[in-house]
Every structure is written in structure tokens, then in C-alpha cells.
Amino acid sequence: SWVVAKSISEPIRTLRRGTEIIGGGNLDYKIEINSRDEIGLLSNAFVKMTQNLKKITASREELNREIIERKKAEERLKLEKEFSENIINTMHDALVIVDEDCNILFANKTFNKIFADDVISKKCFEVFNKEELGIGQTKTFEASGINGDKVFLISRTRIRNPDGTLANLEIFRDISEEKKAEKEQSFKLKILEVFQSGRDLKETCSSVISLIKEYLGLEAVALRLKEGE
């Protein structure tokens, strides 16, 4: 009877000790009971349950790692986006993106400062004053009359939007002061050329007056007034 009692109590103690160890978090602990009775069946069932729990725990840990990595990736993308936007919005040049239907998709702060706020979804020719500036192939060109008397050097590049559609990325560089300096330099050189030409006084004065009118745009104004009459 003592042998029978021991053969029953010992596996129970082994099973109990194993459940305590596993319950403490050690899922790698293996309960070894080789009997084929109910205690052995219970032990085998508990081992299988422990193995399944280990798989579930591993899967959960893997899922948590994926969630953490995804959050890190999202945070990196957010920081990169903010960094890119800061660069674009601190550019000295105006930048705008226009789709093929002439709708403004994006504009940086410099563009808003030069032209207008709240330009998103507006037609570019409503803002630029010239429809042809909002469409076309990649090129660089000068344009005037699109914002008062300012002169811009516009660099246009064809890009593809995330949705696969084509658009124009246009950078406006205000070269008004440069053009003004070029005009002044050209005017001075022409005046100097007149005085060095050896013409008589009357012809020299007439040429100088004509150059001044041309420089100030008076002839163009007079012509427009005459056409208006």
C-alpha cells in the first residue's frame, strides 16, 4: 500500500511543483511524468497547454515588437516630413505644385507671402495672372506681369504625385532687383556711348532724352495713351 501511495503522490507533487514554476513565468520548464494513468494524462495535457501558451506569448511579443517598430517608423516619417516642410517653408524662393488641370496642390510660405494666402485648390492662373505659366514641360524662363512689376525666374519640373498623376513643381525666384540693376547698367552704357560718339550738341541732347524716356518707360506710356484715344 505504501508503494501504491507513493506512486500516486510523487507524480502529483511533481505536477504541482511544475505548475508553480510555470505559473511563475518559466514557460521553458518541462514537467516529466511518465506514468500512463490519469496523472500522466493530466501532465501531458498541461505540457501541451504550456507549449501553446509559449507560442501565444512569443506571437504576442513579436506583435508588440512590430507595433513598437511601426511606431518608430511613423515617428521617423513624421520628423522627416516636418524637416522637409521646414526646409521648403524657409526657402527664399516661392514654390508651388500645380496639377495638369491648373489646380494648386501645394504652396510654401514664401509663395503665400508674395502672391496670396489660401491658394490651395485655386486655379494657378487666378493667382499668377497668366494661364500659360501653370502648365507645360520642364523648362526655366523669365516672366513678368504676374505679380505687379516683379520679374521672376521660373524653374518648372514635371513630377509624379503619390497617386501616379503628373504635376508641375515650379520655383519662383524674384530677380526684379537684378533686372533693375541690368537695366540701369545698360542705360549708363548707352548714355556714355552717346557722349563719346562725337555728335553735335542738339543731336546728343535728343539722343539722351530718348534714352531717358526709354529707361523710364515714358514712350510706352505715351503709346498706350495714344492707342487709348
Salt bridges, closest charged atoms under 4 A:
GLU10 OE1 - ARG13 NH2 2.52
GLU20 OE2 - ARG16 NE 3.67
ASP28 OD1 - LYS54 NZ 2.42
GLU62 OE1 - ARG65 NH2 2.51
ASP93 OD2 - ARG173 NH2 2.79
GLU100 OE2 - ARG158 NH2 2.83
GLU142 OE1 - LYS179 NZ 3.24
GLU170 OE2 - ARG156 NE 2.89
ASP174 OD2 - LYS150 NZ 3.31
GLU182 OE1 - LYS179 NZ 3.38
GLU214 OE2 - LYS190 NZ 3.52
